[in-house]
């Protein structure tokens, strides 16, 4: 089932940290990894990336791979500079506040393809 970022945000109580303007994007699956090279090699455009990484390079990878959004897990805080870069590169960043396993499981239940 295709679902928008905004619907996911509402259903799963995610916090939108950047990219409020792009929450109408449709999600085409998800990829879970904290290894940037892994995401660059395996994630597909339109996917959500679930990660605990919070540095500036996540924005570059998400932009390069044309991902729908990044979901930051484990209650990690994202620095304002990273969020500014995300806005510039049109990357939506959401926060789940939960561990990656739980976040991925909840997403799977909703976006099973």
C-alpha angles and dihedrals in degrees: 000000000000115000134175126240089244092056090049091047091053097042095046099032095240119172115233108226097173139357102044086158092061100050090110089073115120118237117231099186137301140266125202119204142119093203110094095203090052091054091046090053102040113022117097129216112274095029125124114238116219112202145145090216113112105175128113094263092071088067092052092050094046091049093046092050093042092233120180092233148323119248112203114208140190094050090284116169118230116215118240091242090059091049091049090052090048091054091050092050094041094243118152114218120194129182121217098183089215135095119277093251093054092043092051092047093052092047091049091054090055105036102033104157 
